[in-house]
Amino acid sequence: MHRLLNRRVAAVLLLLEFAYRLLLLVAFTFAYSRLEAELDHNAVSVADRVLADLIDVAALVGVLGGALLLWPDKVRARTPRFLRVIWLAVLGLSQAVVAFWWVVMVTRESWGPDSVIGIIGATFCAYVAATCVADIASTRPQRLRRVRGVVEG
């Protein structure tokens, strides 16, 4: 039950991160790009813009896929184990990097509202990363569990 609760909380946090990333993507796509070009007098090349958009979409798909792999038991049961382990490993590693980035941002800035957002973001990302690691560790093949039980018992 405790693992199920952890997975559900992590999935909800990932869905919140998905919404946050989508909001930022839409805001920067429609509002910031025109202002940036006007202020800096430089236009971003098409290749750079396409690459940035592909990275943003990959991050959104990764976060949404991780939420689906952690919460609904039907999706977990139908997903091949190797795919779930690889997806959650990449997601956990990326969440750990994002948590580290939030901590670095908080330590470099003066105290303010962004610091509170950074602390919350770092905590959420660290929680999701830990849940991914715990889920991967709990999905060892049954054969290894039996062998380990025979050796230990």
C-alpha positions as CSV (number, residue, x, y, z in Angstrom):
1,M,0.0,0.0,0.0
2,H,2.8,2.4,0.9
3,R,4.5,1.8,-2.5
4,L,1.2,2.4,-4.3
5,L,0.7,5.7,-2.4
6,N,4.3,6.8,-3.3
7,R,3.7,5.9,-6.9
8,R,0.4,7.8,-7.0
9,V,1.9,10.9,-5.3
10,A,4.8,10.9,-7.7
11,A,2.4,10.5,-10.7
12,V,0.4,13.5,-9.5
13,L,3.6,15.5,-9.1
14,L,4.6,14.5,-12.6
15,L,1.2,15.7,-13.9
16,L,1.7,19.0,-12.2
17,E,5.2,19.2,-13.7
18,F,3.7,18.4,-17.1
19,A,1.1,21.3,-16.7
20,Y,3.9,23.7,-15.6
21,R,6.1,22.8,-18.5
22,L,3.3,23.1,-20.9
23,L,2.3,26.5,-19.5
24,L,5.9,27.7,-19.9
25,L,6.2,26.3,-23.4
26,V,3.1,28.1,-24.5
27,A,4.0,31.3,-22.8
28,F,7.5,31.4,-24.2
29,T,6.4,30.4,-27.7
30,F,3.8,33.0,-28.1
31,A,4.9,35.9,-25.9
32,Y,8.6,35.8,-25.2
33,S,10.1,34.9,-28.6
34,R,8.8,38.1,-30.3
35,L,9.9,40.3,-27.4
36,E,13.3,38.7,-27.3
37,A,13.9,39.3,-31.0
38,E,12.8,42.9,-30.7
39,L,15.0,43.6,-27.6
40,D,18.1,41.7,-28.7
41,H,17.9,42.4,-32.4
42,N,18.8,38.9,-33.2
43,A,16.5,36.2,-34.6
44,V,16.9,32.6,-33.6
45,S,17.7,30.3,-36.5
46,V,15.1,27.9,-37.6
47,A,17.3,24.9,-36.8
48,D,17.8,26.1,-33.2
49,R,14.1,26.7,-32.8
50,V,13.2,23.2,-34.1
51,L,15.8,21.6,-31.8
52,A,14.5,23.5,-28.8
53,D,10.9,22.5,-29.6
54,L,11.9,18.9,-30.0
55,I,13.6,18.9,-26.7
56,D,10.6,20.5,-25.1
57,V,8.2,17.9,-26.6
58,A,10.5,15.1,-25.6
59,A,10.5,16.4,-22.0
60,L,6.7,16.6,-22.0
61,V,6.3,13.1,-23.4
62,G,8.9,11.8,-20.9
63,V,7.1,13.3,-17.9
64,L,3.6,12.3,-19.1
65,G,4.8,8.8,-19.8
66,G,6.4,8.5,-16.4
67,A,3.2,9.5,-14.8
68,L,1.3,6.9,-16.7
69,L,3.9,4.2,-15.8
70,L,3.7,5.1,-12.1
71,W,0.0,5.4,-11.5
72,P,-2.5,3.2,-13.5
73,D,-1.9,-0.4,-12.7
74,K,-3.3,-1.4,-16.0
75,V,-0.6,0.5,-17.9
76,R,2.1,-0.9,-15.6
77,A,0.9,-4.4,-16.1
78,R,0.8,-4.1,-19.9
79,T,4.1,-2.3,-20.3
80,P,7.1,-4.6,-20.9
81,R,9.4,-4.6,-17.9
82,F,12.5,-3.6,-19.8
83,L,10.7,-0.5,-21.2
84,R,9.4,0.5,-17.8
85,V,12.8,0.1,-16.2
86,I,14.5,2.1,-18.9
87,W,11.8,4.9,-19.0
88,L,11.8,5.2,-15.2
89,A,15.6,5.2,-15.0
90,V,15.9,8.0,-17.5
91,L,13.0,9.9,-15.8
92,G,14.6,9.4,-12.4
93,L,18.0,10.6,-13.6
94,S,16.5,13.7,-15.3
95,Q,14.4,14.5,-12.2
96,A,17.6,14.3,-10.1
97,V,19.4,16.7,-12.5
98,V,16.4,19.1,-12.4
99,A,16.4,18.9,-8.5
100,F,20.1,19.7,-8.5
101,W,19.5,22.6,-10.9
102,W,16.7,24.0,-8.6
103,V,19.1,23.8,-5.6
104,V,21.8,25.6,-7.5
105,M,19.4,28.3,-8.6
106,V,18.2,28.8,-5.0
107,T,21.7,29.0,-3.6
108,R,22.9,31.6,-6.2
109,E,19.9,33.9,-5.9
110,S,19.0,36.3,-3.1
111,W,16.1,35.1,-0.9
112,G,12.7,35.8,-2.4
113,P,9.6,34.2,-4.0
114,D,11.8,32.4,-6.6
115,S,13.6,30.7,-3.7
116,V,10.4,29.3,-2.4
117,I,9.5,28.0,-5.8
118,G,12.9,26.5,-6.2
119,I,12.8,24.7,-2.8
120,I,9.4,23.3,-3.7
121,G,10.6,22.3,-7.2
122,A,13.7,20.6,-5.8
123,T,11.7,18.7,-3.2
124,F,9.1,17.5,-5.8
125,C,11.8,16.4,-8.3
126,A,13.8,14.6,-5.6
127,Y,10.7,12.8,-4.5
128,V,9.9,11.7,-8.0
129,A,13.5,10.6,-8.6
130,A,13.5,8.5,-5.4
131,T,10.1,7.0,-6.3
132,C,11.5,6.0,-9.7
133,V,14.5,4.3,-8.1
134,A,12.3,2.5,-5.6
135,D,10.0,1.3,-8.3
136,I,12.9,0.0,-10.4
137,A,14.3,-1.8,-7.4
138,S,11.0,-3.4,-6.6
139,T,10.5,-4.8,-10.2
140,R,13.3,-7.3,-10.2
141,P,12.5,-10.5,-12.0
142,Q,10.8,-13.2,-9.9
143,R,13.6,-15.6,-10.8
144,L,16.2,-13.4,-9.1
145,R,14.0,-13.1,-6.0
146,R,13.6,-16.8,-5.8
147,V,17.3,-17.4,-6.1
148,R,18.1,-14.8,-3.6
149,G,15.5,-16.3,-1.2
150,V,17.0,-19.7,-1.5
151,V,20.5,-18.4,-0.9
152,E,19.5,-16.2,2.0
153,G,17.0,-18.7,3.5
